[in-house]
Amino acid sequence: MKLKLFLLTCILGSATALFAQPSYYQISGLGAYTIPNSDEYGYIASFSGGVAFDVAWNFNRGERWFQLRPDSQFGIRASFLCFDNPIAGHRYVVEGTMRNTLLHFPKTKLQWLLNCGFSCFTNPYKRSGDQENIFIGSYLNCMIDVGMDCQIGLRNGDVLSLALMLSHSSNGYILKPNQGLNLMQVEVGYQFSTAVDAPDRSDMACVDFERFAHSHFFLSASPAFVKARYPFVDDPYYFAYTLQTGYLYAFSAHRMAGASLDFMYNFSHSDIARSKGVDVPTPLYLGACADYETYWGPFSIRLAMGCYLHKSELESIPVYERVGAYYHFGKSLRQFAGISLKAHYAHVDYIEWTYGIEL
């Protein structure tokens, strides 16, 4: 039943997009290689193939901030991937997509890509009970793709697209097991362009741009719920949190960089410590992060790389990463809210639900 609802969502999302005057449609062939999480999981290494369908739009050129990113495009993607080694089944995906141009030549563009959404696997552990499948426990998972795309313009106005992406599926330990699956994905696509005029750059030099990104201090709180990685019999949910404070410097109208301190804890670690006969960690992990944030009007994406200043022996990896998407609002008090993934070497620790203020 869940799979049928997922497929219906794909169909309705694609049908809605068809009536919204998109800037292009694209159909792609996919080839992927499943990357083992470690040497002991080498049995999941395999090749797979599939198809994808994209619909994308240019933003409203009346928006002042859009003149800072005239080539930005957002859209919707539906895809299917058939695995040669289907330990978790085959994969259906619905994602929001984003493309941003890095280099622009007369007939060629180099873009960076970011896709975020949901993946559905047809045979997760919840269904099969396969003891070798410690990677995907639930039908529905979060999905994130990052990569590069080279677009070659054709004489008829259409475009040939060649992309290389890293793809990750995980449920953030809301259900176990959840090692997650990482794939290196190659795409060859044909893009059918529609009659959309190119953005007008003629008056960009004289526009008095509003500084959407302001240098500021920030405070934020990010609660999370997670299951323990140790196989407890009752398998309860545990609370986790991250409290952050930091400073971001705006070095352009839509890009910022800075540093922050993270105060974190995952309360499942207390039970794990007792089960292993080691000291129960104090309810605090302290980390320092380097942050980069980039804006599209009120929306932003923040990337962070951190290292632990204080941690329990239960955490053997000294560094971690975080990627988050946020919406910014408020006038007298600037605020933001969104969702982020805290991970170790692309292995998601938990999903954070964030609210913060800018000072």
C-alpha positions as CSV (number, residue, x, y, z in Angstrom):
1,M,0.0,0.0,0.0
2,K,2.8,2.4,0.9
3,L,4.5,1.7,-2.5
4,K,1.3,2.5,-4.3
5,L,0.8,5.8,-2.5
6,F,4.4,6.7,-3.3
7,L,3.9,5.9,-7.0
8,L,0.7,8.0,-7.0
9,T,2.6,10.9,-5.5
10,C,5.2,10.6,-8.3
11,I,2.5,10.7,-11.0
12,L,0.6,13.6,-9.4
13,G,3.7,15.6,-8.9
14,S,4.8,15.1,-12.5
15,A,1.3,15.9,-13.8
16,T,1.2,19.1,-11.8
17,A,4.5,20.2,-13.2
18,L,3.4,19.7,-16.8
19,F,0.8,22.5,-16.5
20,A,3.2,25.1,-14.8
21,Q,5.1,26.3,-17.9
22,P,8.4,24.8,-17.0
23,S,11.7,25.9,-18.6
24,Y,12.6,22.4,-19.7
25,Y,11.8,18.7,-19.4
26,Q,14.6,16.1,-19.2
27,I,14.7,12.3,-19.5
28,S,17.9,10.6,-18.4
29,G,19.4,7.2,-18.3
30,L,21.1,6.3,-15.0
31,G,24.0,4.0,-14.2
32,A,25.1,3.6,-10.6
33,Y,27.6,1.7,-8.4
34,T,26.8,0.9,-4.8
35,I,29.7,1.9,-2.5
36,P,30.3,-0.5,0.4
37,N,30.2,1.3,3.8
38,S,33.3,-0.6,4.8
39,D,35.3,-3.7,3.7
40,E,33.1,-6.0,5.8
41,Y,30.1,-4.9,3.7
42,G,31.7,-5.6,0.3
43,Y,28.9,-7.9,-0.6
44,I,26.6,-4.9,-1.4
45,A,29.0,-3.6,-4.1
46,S,27.1,-3.8,-7.4
47,F,26.0,-2.0,-10.5
48,S,22.5,-0.8,-11.2
49,G,20.6,1.1,-13.9
50,G,17.4,3.1,-14.3
51,V,15.7,6.2,-15.6
52,A,14.8,9.7,-14.4
53,F,12.3,12.4,-15.5
54,D,12.9,16.1,-14.6
55,V,10.8,19.2,-14.9
56,A,12.4,22.5,-13.9
57,W,11.6,26.3,-13.9
58,N,13.5,29.5,-13.8
59,F,12.6,31.7,-10.9
60,N,10.4,34.8,-11.3
61,R,12.7,37.4,-12.9
62,G,10.8,40.1,-11.0
63,E,12.4,39.0,-7.8
64,R,15.4,41.3,-7.0
65,W,17.5,38.5,-5.5
66,F,17.1,36.4,-8.7
67,Q,19.4,38.9,-10.6
68,L,22.2,37.6,-8.4
69,R,21.6,34.0,-9.6
70,P,20.1,34.5,-13.1
71,D,20.8,30.8,-14.1
72,S,19.3,29.1,-11.0
73,Q,16.7,26.6,-11.7
74,F,14.5,24.6,-9.4
75,G,12.3,21.6,-10.3
76,I,10.9,18.1,-9.5
77,R,12.5,14.8,-10.3
78,A,11.0,11.2,-10.3
79,S,13.3,8.3,-10.9
80,F,13.6,4.5,-10.7
81,L,16.7,2.4,-10.1
82,C,16.9,-1.3,-10.6
83,F,19.6,-2.9,-8.5
84,D,21.6,-5.9,-9.7
85,N,22.1,-6.9,-6.1
86,P,18.7,-5.9,-4.6
87,I,19.4,-6.5,-0.9
88,A,16.9,-3.8,0.0
89,G,14.9,-4.1,-3.2
90,H,14.7,-1.5,-6.0
91,R,14.5,2.2,-5.5
92,Y,11.8,4.8,-6.4
93,V,12.6,8.5,-5.8
94,V,10.8,11.9,-5.7
95,E,13.0,14.9,-5.2
96,G,13.2,18.6,-5.4
97,T,16.1,19.6,-7.6
98,M,18.3,22.7,-7.9
99,R,20.9,23.6,-10.5
100,N,23.4,26.5,-10.3
101,T,25.8,27.6,-13.0
102,L,29.5,27.7,-12.2
103,L,30.9,28.3,-15.7
104,H,29.0,29.5,-18.8
105,F,30.3,29.3,-22.3
106,P,28.4,30.0,-25.6
107,K,27.2,26.4,-26.0
108,T,28.3,24.7,-22.8
109,K,27.5,25.2,-19.1
110,L,29.0,23.6,-16.0
111,Q,26.6,23.4,-13.1
112,W,26.5,22.1,-9.5
113,L,23.5,20.1,-8.5
114,L,21.7,19.4,-5.3
115,N,18.6,17.2,-5.0
116,C,16.7,16.5,-1.8
117,G,13.6,14.4,-1.2
118,F,12.4,10.9,-0.5
119,S,13.3,7.4,-1.6
120,C,11.2,4.2,-1.3
121,F,12.8,0.8,-1.4
122,T,10.7,-2.2,-2.3
123,N,12.2,-4.8,0.0
124,P,13.6,-3.1,3.2
125,Y,14.5,-5.1,6.4
126,K,11.0,-4.2,7.8
127,R,9.5,-6.4,5.0
128,S,12.2,-9.1,4.4
129,G,13.9,-9.6,7.8
130,D,17.1,-10.3,5.8
131,Q,19.9,-10.3,8.4
132,E,22.4,-9.2,5.7
133,N,20.3,-6.0,5.1
134,I,21.6,-3.7,7.8
135,F,21.5,-0.8,5.4
136,I,17.8,0.1,4.7
137,G,15.3,-0.7,7.5
138,S,12.2,1.3,6.3
139,Y,10.2,1.7,3.1
140,L,10.5,5.5,3.2
141,N,13.9,7.2,3.5
142,C,15.4,10.7,3.1
143,M,17.3,11.1,-0.2
144,I,20.1,13.6,-1.1
145,D,22.2,13.9,-4.3
146,V,25.1,16.2,-4.9
147,G,27.1,16.4,-8.1
148,M,28.2,18.2,-11.2
149,D,26.5,18.5,-14.6
150,C,27.9,19.5,-18.0
151,Q,25.3,20.7,-20.4
152,I,26.0,20.9,-24.2
153,G,23.7,23.0,-26.3
154,L,22.4,21.5,-29.6
155,R,21.5,23.3,-32.8
156,N,17.7,22.8,-32.3
157,G,17.8,24.5,-28.8
158,D,17.7,21.2,-26.8
159,V,20.5,20.2,-24.5
160,L,22.6,17.1,-23.9
161,S,23.3,16.6,-20.1
162,L,26.2,14.6,-18.6
163,A,26.2,14.4,-14.8
164,L,28.2,12.7,-12.0
165,M,26.5,12.5,-8.6
166,L,26.9,11.0,-5.2
167,S,23.6,9.7,-3.9
168,H,22.7,8.8,-0.3
169,S,19.6,7.2,1.2
170,S,18.9,7.0,4.9
171,N,16.1,7.4,7.5
172,G,18.3,9.0,10.1
173,Y,18.0,6.1,12.5
174,I,14.2,6.6,13.0
175,L,13.9,2.9,12.2
176,K,16.6,0.2,12.3
177,P,18.7,-1.1,10.8
178,N,20.1,2.1,9.0
179,Q,23.6,2.0,7.7
180,G,22.3,3.7,4.6
181,L,23.2,3.2,1.0
182,N,25.7,5.4,-0.9
183,L,25.9,5.3,-4.7
184,M,28.1,6.9,-7.3
185,Q,25.7,7.8,-10.1
186,V,26.3,8.7,-13.7
187,E,23.5,10.2,-15.8
188,V,23.1,10.9,-19.5
189,G,20.1,13.1,-20.2
190,Y,18.3,14.8,-23.1
191,Q,16.7,18.1,-22.2
192,F,13.7,19.4,-24.2
193,S,13.8,23.2,-23.8
194,T,10.7,25.2,-23.9
195,A,10.2,28.8,-25.2
196,V,11.5,30.7,-22.2
197,D,13.5,33.9,-22.8
198,A,17.0,34.1,-21.3
199,P,17.2,36.3,-18.2
200,D,17.9,39.9,-19.0
201,R,21.4,40.9,-17.5
202,S,21.5,44.3,-19.2
203,D,20.7,46.3,-16.1
204,M,22.4,44.2,-13.5
205,A,25.3,46.6,-12.9
206,C,23.0,49.5,-12.0
207,V,20.7,47.5,-9.6
208,D,21.0,48.5,-6.0
209,F,21.0,45.0,-4.5
210,E,19.6,44.4,-1.1
211,R,21.9,42.5,1.1
212,F,19.9,39.3,1.7
213,A,22.7,37.8,3.7
214,H,23.7,39.9,6.7
215,S,26.7,39.3,8.9
216,H,25.4,38.1,12.2
217,F,25.7,36.0,15.3
218,F,23.1,33.2,15.7
219,L,21.7,30.9,18.3
220,S,19.7,27.7,17.4
221,A,18.2,24.6,18.9
222,S,17.7,21.3,17.0
223,P,15.8,18.5,18.7
224,A,15.9,15.0,17.2
225,F,14.5,11.5,17.9
226,V,16.6,8.4,17.1
227,K,16.9,4.6,17.8
228,A,20.0,3.2,19.4
229,R,22.5,1.5,17.1
230,Y,22.9,-1.2,19.7
231,P,20.3,-4.0,19.3
232,F,18.3,-3.6,22.5
233,V,15.3,-5.9,22.9
234,D,12.7,-3.2,23.6
235,D,14.3,-0.9,21.0
236,P,12.9,2.4,22.3
237,Y,13.2,5.9,20.8
238,Y,15.7,8.3,22.4
239,F,15.9,12.1,22.4
240,A,18.9,13.8,20.9
241,Y,19.7,17.5,20.5
242,T,22.1,20.1,19.2
243,L,22.5,23.6,20.5
244,Q,24.5,26.0,18.3
245,T,26.0,29.4,18.6
246,G,28.2,31.0,16.0
247,Y,29.0,33.9,13.7
248,L,28.5,34.2,9.9
249,Y,30.2,36.9,7.8
250,A,28.5,38.0,4.6
251,F,31.2,38.4,2.0
252,S,28.6,38.9,-0.8
253,A,24.9,39.5,-1.1
254,H,24.1,35.8,-1.0
255,R,27.1,34.0,0.5
256,M,28.4,33.7,4.1
257,A,31.1,31.9,5.9
258,G,31.9,31.6,9.6
259,A,32.4,29.3,12.6
260,S,30.2,27.8,15.3
261,L,30.2,25.8,18.5
262,D,28.0,22.7,18.8
263,F,26.7,21.4,22.1
264,M,25.2,17.9,21.3
265,Y,24.0,14.7,22.9
266,N,22.3,11.5,21.8
267,F,20.7,9.9,24.9
268,S,20.9,6.4,23.4
269,H,24.6,6.6,24.2
270,S,23.9,6.2,27.9
271,D,22.2,2.7,27.3
272,I,24.9,1.7,24.9
273,A,27.7,2.5,27.4
274,R,26.0,0.5,30.1
275,S,25.5,-2.5,27.8
276,K,29.2,-2.4,26.8
277,G,30.4,-2.0,30.4
278,V,32.1,1.4,29.8
279,D,31.7,4.7,31.6
280,V,28.4,6.4,30.9
281,P,29.2,9.6,28.9
282,T,28.3,13.0,30.4
283,P,25.3,14.4,28.5
284,L,27.4,16.6,26.3
285,Y,29.5,16.4,23.1
286,L,31.3,19.6,22.3
287,G,32.3,20.4,18.7
288,A,33.7,23.3,16.6
289,C,32.5,23.8,13.0
290,A,33.5,25.7,9.9
291,D,30.3,26.9,8.2
292,Y,29.4,28.0,4.7
293,E,25.9,29.3,3.8
294,T,24.4,30.4,0.5
295,Y,21.1,32.1,-0.2
296,W,18.3,32.1,-2.7
297,G,16.1,34.9,-1.4
298,P,14.6,33.7,2.0
299,F,15.9,30.1,1.5
300,S,19.4,29.0,2.3
301,I,21.6,25.9,2.4
302,R,24.3,25.6,5.1
303,L,27.3,23.2,5.0
304,A,29.5,22.5,8.0
305,M,32.5,20.5,8.8
306,G,33.2,19.9,12.5
307,C,35.6,18.2,14.9
308,Y,34.9,17.1,18.5
309,L,36.6,19.1,21.3
310,H,35.1,16.7,23.9
311,K,33.5,13.4,23.3
312,S,32.9,9.9,24.8
313,E,34.9,6.9,23.8
314,L,31.7,5.6,22.2
315,E,32.3,7.9,19.3
316,S,35.4,6.8,17.5
317,I,35.3,9.2,14.6
318,P,36.8,12.6,15.5
319,V,35.1,14.6,12.7
320,Y,31.5,15.1,11.5
321,E,29.6,17.0,8.9
322,R,26.2,18.7,8.6
323,V,24.1,19.8,5.7
324,G,20.9,21.8,6.3
325,A,18.2,23.7,4.4
326,Y,16.5,26.7,6.1
327,Y,13.8,29.3,5.6
328,H,14.5,32.8,7.0
329,F,11.8,35.1,8.2
330,G,11.0,38.0,10.5
331,K,11.8,41.7,10.4
332,S,12.4,43.1,13.9
333,L,13.8,39.7,14.9
334,R,15.4,37.7,12.2
335,Q,14.6,34.0,12.5
336,F,15.1,30.7,10.6
337,A,13.7,27.2,10.7
338,G,14.6,24.1,8.7
339,I,16.0,20.6,8.7
340,S,19.5,19.2,8.7
341,L,21.4,16.0,8.7
342,K,24.3,15.4,11.1
343,A,26.6,12.6,9.9
344,H,30.0,10.9,10.2
345,Y,31.6,10.2,6.8
346,A,28.2,10.4,5.1
347,H,26.7,8.0,7.6
348,V,23.7,9.9,9.1
349,D,23.7,10.2,12.9
350,Y,20.2,11.8,13.2
351,I,17.9,14.3,11.5
352,E,17.7,17.7,13.2
353,W,14.7,20.0,13.3
354,T,16.0,23.5,13.7
355,Y,14.8,26.8,14.9
356,G,17.1,29.7,15.4
357,I,17.5,33.5,15.8
358,E,20.0,36.0,14.3
359,L,21.5,38.7,16.5
